[in-house]
Amino acid sequence: MIYGITGNTNKDELWQPVAALVTWLAEQGLPYCLHTNVALGLLERNLVTVPVQCQHSGHDLADKVNVILSFGGDGTMLRIAHEVGTLGTPILGVNIGRLGFLADIDVGHVQETIRRLENGDYSIDQRMVLAVEVEWPTETEQLWALNDVVIARAGPAGLIGIDVVVDGTPLNRYWADGLIVSTPTGSTAYSLAVGGPIVAPGSDVILLTPIAPHSLTVRPVVLPSRCVMEARVVASRRPYVLAIDGVSTETHDDDVKITIRRGPHSINLVKFTDQHYFRTLHTKLSWGGGPQGGSNG
């Protein structure tokens, strides 16, 4: 197995664990390939004495390896997922951040994790994506999201109106700060922060979560993934943002049609038999503790 190694080069916490891993892989005779920026960072810091072999970046890295180890947090995982694209190269997230639902391997367990990979003690978790077609006034873009698509106001305070149609039938005109359309994977990202439900990754659904809606009757909606939804911002008279997995474009055009459906490919994440989504929720969200400040005695 050839291991791709990448990560968030803006984090100081990246370098020592990656240097230790590269040295260990070389000692074990296990082939690896470094993201170009990671390789340069190791060399500049004089952190490795073994040869820094096979340097590639982005799509080229994903094409050369059997699995990619992504050192960072969930944001780094999203970036790597978009670099992998439709290639399907499995990604293993190594968490060097604070709160990670995608990057869920502790940085101190990397060598043990490699041994398990070598022994075949793992499975592949296929995560659905959203296909996003954006019809701008002058062009049409084909994009996709692993986490979410966010339409949100920008600039001064004030609501925007978003017309949503599902399978040709009007659903609602949302008057709100914005609207989040997410996959089950993205349900623990921005959607969770604004009161959306947690949806287990294997669920075959698309989640619509309004951001600070003006009406108290407006609640999150869960749609079957076979649905096709269309969204348009109406009567904005102010700039708004369209964000795809956190990559934002600001516009003030009302004449933009956003069509969202289940995407044709999936992103493959490496999981182990002793990892469970509910255990991750317990750990990351500090669930499962006893009552505070009381006693049963």
C-alpha positions as CSV (number, residue, x, y, z in Angstrom):
1,M,0.0,0.0,0.0
2,I,1.3,3.5,-0.9
3,Y,0.5,6.2,1.6
4,G,-0.2,9.7,0.6
5,I,0.6,12.3,3.3
6,T,-0.9,15.8,3.3
7,G,-2.2,18.3,5.9
8,N,-2.8,21.8,7.0
9,T,0.6,23.5,6.5
10,N,-0.6,26.6,8.4
11,K,-0.7,24.6,11.7
12,D,2.5,24.4,13.7
13,E,1.2,21.1,15.2
14,L,1.5,19.5,11.8
15,W,5.3,19.1,11.4
16,Q,6.5,16.9,14.3
17,P,3.9,14.2,13.8
18,V,4.4,14.1,10.0
19,A,8.2,14.1,10.4
20,A,7.9,11.2,12.8
21,L,5.6,9.3,10.4
22,V,7.8,9.8,7.4
23,T,10.8,8.5,9.4
24,W,8.9,5.5,10.7
25,L,7.5,4.6,7.2
26,A,11.1,4.7,5.8
27,E,12.3,2.5,8.6
28,Q,9.5,0.0,7.9
29,G,10.2,0.0,4.2
30,L,6.6,1.2,3.5
31,P,6.2,3.4,0.4
32,Y,4.8,6.9,0.8
33,C,4.2,10.0,-1.3
34,L,4.2,13.5,0.2
35,H,2.1,16.5,-0.8
36,T,4.6,19.0,-2.3
37,N,3.9,21.7,0.3
38,V,4.4,19.2,3.1
39,A,7.6,18.0,1.6
40,L,9.0,21.5,1.3
41,G,8.0,22.4,4.8
42,L,9.8,19.3,6.2
43,L,12.9,20.2,4.3
44,E,12.9,23.8,5.3
45,R,12.6,22.9,8.9
46,N,15.3,20.1,8.7
47,L,12.9,17.7,10.4
48,V,13.8,14.5,8.5
49,T,17.0,12.7,7.6
50,V,15.4,10.1,5.4
51,P,14.9,10.8,1.6
52,V,11.7,12.9,1.0
53,Q,10.3,10.8,-1.9
54,C,7.5,11.1,-4.4
55,Q,6.2,14.7,-4.2
56,H,2.9,15.5,-5.8
57,S,-0.1,17.7,-5.0
58,G,-3.8,17.8,-5.4
59,H,-5.3,15.4,-7.9
60,D,-1.9,14.0,-8.9
61,L,-1.2,12.9,-5.3
62,A,-4.6,11.1,-5.1
63,D,-3.8,9.3,-8.4
64,K,-0.4,8.0,-7.1
65,V,-1.4,6.5,-3.8
66,N,-3.8,3.9,-2.2
67,V,-4.9,6.0,0.8
68,I,-4.4,9.6,1.8
69,L,-3.6,10.5,5.4
70,S,-4.9,14.0,6.0
71,F,-3.4,15.8,9.0
72,G,-5.5,18.6,10.3
73,G,-9.2,19.1,11.0
74,D,-12.5,18.8,9.1
75,G,-11.7,21.8,7.0
76,T,-8.5,20.1,5.8
77,M,-10.5,16.9,5.0
78,L,-12.9,18.9,2.9
79,R,-10.1,20.4,0.9
80,I,-8.5,17.0,0.4
81,A,-11.9,15.5,-0.6
82,H,-12.2,18.1,-3.4
83,E,-8.7,17.4,-4.6
84,V,-9.5,13.7,-4.7
85,G,-12.7,14.4,-6.6
86,T,-14.1,11.5,-8.5
87,L,-10.9,9.3,-8.2
88,G,-12.3,7.6,-5.1
89,T,-9.0,7.4,-3.3
90,P,-9.8,6.7,0.4
91,I,-9.1,9.4,2.9
92,L,-8.1,8.9,6.5
93,G,-8.3,12.0,8.7
94,V,-5.8,12.5,11.5
95,N,-7.0,15.1,13.9
96,I,-4.6,17.8,15.1
97,G,-7.4,20.3,15.7
98,R,-10.1,20.6,18.3
99,L,-13.4,19.3,17.1
100,G,-13.4,16.8,14.2
101,F,-16.2,14.6,12.9
102,L,-14.4,13.7,9.7
103,A,-10.8,13.7,11.0
104,D,-11.3,11.2,13.9
105,I,-8.0,9.4,14.3
106,D,-5.9,10.8,17.2
107,V,-2.5,12.0,16.1
108,G,-0.9,9.8,18.7
109,H,-2.2,6.6,17.1
110,V,-0.9,7.0,13.6
111,Q,1.6,4.1,13.6
112,E,-1.0,1.8,15.1
113,T,-3.4,2.9,12.4
114,I,-0.8,2.1,9.6
115,R,-0.3,-1.4,11.0
116,R,-4.1,-1.9,10.9
117,L,-4.2,-0.7,7.3
118,E,-1.4,-3.1,6.4
119,N,-3.3,-6.0,8.0
120,G,-6.5,-5.1,6.1
121,D,-8.4,-4.3,9.3
122,Y,-10.5,-1.5,7.9
123,S,-13.5,-0.7,5.9
124,I,-14.5,2.0,3.4
125,D,-17.3,4.4,4.4
126,Q,-18.9,5.9,1.2
127,R,-20.2,9.4,1.9
128,M,-22.8,10.9,-0.5
129,V,-22.2,14.3,-2.1
130,L,-24.5,17.0,-3.5
131,A,-24.3,17.9,-7.2
132,V,-24.7,21.7,-7.5
133,E,-25.6,23.4,-10.8
134,V,-25.3,27.2,-10.5
135,E,-26.8,29.2,-13.4
136,W,-25.2,32.6,-13.3
137,P,-26.4,35.3,-15.7
138,T,-23.4,34.7,-17.9
139,E,-22.4,31.1,-17.3
140,T,-23.3,27.8,-15.7
141,E,-21.1,26.1,-13.2
142,Q,-21.1,22.4,-12.2
143,L,-19.9,21.9,-8.6
144,W,-20.4,19.5,-5.7
145,A,-20.3,19.5,-1.9
146,L,-19.5,16.9,0.6
147,N,-20.8,18.9,3.6
148,D,-23.1,21.7,2.5
149,V,-24.3,24.4,0.2
150,V,-25.0,27.7,2.0
151,I,-26.9,30.7,0.7
152,A,-26.6,33.5,3.2
153,R,-26.8,37.3,3.4
154,A,-23.7,39.4,3.3
155,G,-22.9,42.8,4.5
156,P,-25.4,44.9,6.7
157,A,-28.0,43.2,8.8
158,G,-31.2,42.3,7.0
159,L,-33.1,39.3,5.7
160,I,-33.0,37.7,2.3
161,G,-35.8,35.8,0.6
162,I,-35.0,32.4,-0.9
163,D,-37.6,30.6,-3.0
164,V,-37.2,26.8,-2.8
165,V,-38.9,24.4,-5.2
166,V,-38.7,20.6,-4.7
167,D,-39.4,18.3,-7.6
168,G,-41.2,21.1,-9.4
169,T,-43.5,22.0,-6.4
170,P,-42.9,25.2,-4.4
171,L,-41.8,24.4,-0.8
172,N,-41.3,27.7,0.8
173,R,-40.1,31.3,0.5
174,Y,-37.6,31.5,3.3
175,W,-37.2,34.9,4.9
176,A,-34.0,34.4,6.9
177,D,-30.3,35.1,7.2
178,G,-29.9,32.2,4.9
179,L,-30.4,28.5,4.1
180,I,-28.1,25.5,4.5
181,V,-28.6,22.5,2.2
182,S,-26.5,19.6,3.7
183,T,-25.7,16.0,3.3
184,P,-25.8,13.7,6.4
185,T,-22.0,14.2,6.7
186,G,-22.6,18.0,6.8
187,S,-25.4,17.7,9.4
188,T,-22.7,18.1,12.2
189,A,-21.2,21.2,10.6
190,Y,-22.9,24.6,10.1
191,S,-26.4,23.0,10.1
192,L,-25.8,21.7,13.7
193,A,-24.6,25.2,14.8
194,V,-28.0,26.8,13.8
195,G,-30.2,24.1,15.3
196,G,-30.4,21.5,12.6
197,P,-30.7,17.8,13.5
198,I,-27.8,15.3,13.6
199,V,-28.3,12.8,10.7
200,A,-26.3,9.5,10.7
201,P,-24.0,9.3,7.7
202,G,-25.7,6.2,6.2
203,S,-29.0,8.0,5.9
204,D,-30.1,8.6,2.3
205,V,-31.4,12.1,2.7
206,I,-30.8,15.8,2.0
207,L,-31.3,18.3,4.9
208,L,-32.6,21.9,4.6
209,T,-31.9,24.1,7.6
210,P,-32.8,27.8,7.7
211,I,-30.5,30.3,9.3
212,A,-32.4,32.5,11.8
213,P,-35.7,32.4,9.9
214,H,-38.1,35.3,10.4
215,S,-41.1,33.0,11.0
216,L,-41.3,30.7,14.1
217,T,-43.2,28.1,12.0
218,V,-40.2,27.5,9.8
219,R,-38.2,24.4,10.8
220,P,-35.5,22.1,9.2
221,V,-36.8,19.8,6.5
222,V,-35.4,16.4,5.6
223,L,-35.9,15.3,2.0
224,P,-35.3,11.9,0.3
225,S,-32.0,12.1,-1.7
226,R,-33.9,11.3,-4.9
227,C,-35.4,14.8,-4.7
228,V,-34.2,17.7,-6.9
229,M,-34.4,21.1,-5.4
230,E,-34.1,24.6,-6.9
231,A,-33.3,27.8,-5.0
232,R,-33.4,31.4,-6.1
233,V,-32.7,34.5,-4.0
234,V,-35.5,37.0,-4.5
235,A,-35.7,40.8,-4.0
236,S,-32.4,40.8,-2.3
237,R,-31.3,44.4,-3.0
238,R,-28.2,43.5,-1.1
239,P,-25.2,41.2,-1.6
240,Y,-25.4,37.5,-0.6
241,V,-23.0,34.6,-0.5
242,L,-23.1,31.2,-2.1
243,A,-20.7,28.9,-0.3
244,I,-19.9,25.3,-1.4
245,D,-18.1,23.4,1.4
246,G,-16.9,26.8,2.8
247,V,-15.7,28.2,-0.5
248,S,-17.6,31.4,-1.0
249,T,-18.8,33.6,-3.9
250,E,-20.5,36.9,-3.2
251,T,-23.1,38.3,-5.6
252,H,-26.1,40.6,-5.6
253,D,-27.8,39.0,-8.6
254,D,-31.4,37.8,-8.2
255,D,-31.2,36.0,-11.5
256,V,-29.2,33.0,-10.2
257,K,-30.7,29.5,-10.2
258,I,-29.2,26.9,-7.9
259,T,-30.2,23.3,-8.6
260,I,-29.1,20.7,-6.0
261,R,-29.5,16.9,-6.2
262,R,-27.6,13.8,-5.0
263,G,-24.3,13.6,-6.8
264,P,-23.2,10.7,-9.0
265,H,-20.0,9.9,-7.0
266,S,-19.1,9.5,-3.4
267,I,-16.2,10.3,-1.1
268,N,-14.5,7.3,0.5
269,L,-13.4,7.5,4.1
270,V,-11.3,4.9,5.9
271,K,-13.0,3.5,9.0
272,F,-12.1,0.8,11.5
273,T,-14.2,-1.8,13.2
274,D,-14.0,-0.2,16.6
275,Q,-15.0,3.2,15.3
276,H,-18.7,4.0,15.6
277,Y,-20.5,7.2,14.7
278,F,-22.4,7.3,18.0
279,R,-19.2,6.9,19.9
280,T,-17.8,9.9,18.0
281,L,-20.9,11.9,19.0
282,H,-20.4,11.0,22.6
283,T,-16.8,12.0,22.5
284,K,-17.0,15.2,20.4
285,L,-20.2,16.6,21.9
286,S,-19.5,15.4,25.5
287,W,-22.6,13.3,25.7
288,G,-23.3,10.5,28.1
289,G,-22.3,12.1,31.4
290,G,-24.4,11.9,34.5
291,P,-26.6,14.6,35.9
292,Q,-24.7,17.7,37.0
293,G,-24.6,18.9,40.6
294,G,-26.8,16.2,42.1
295,S,-26.7,12.9,43.9
296,N,-28.8,9.8,43.8
297,G,-27.9,9.0,47.4
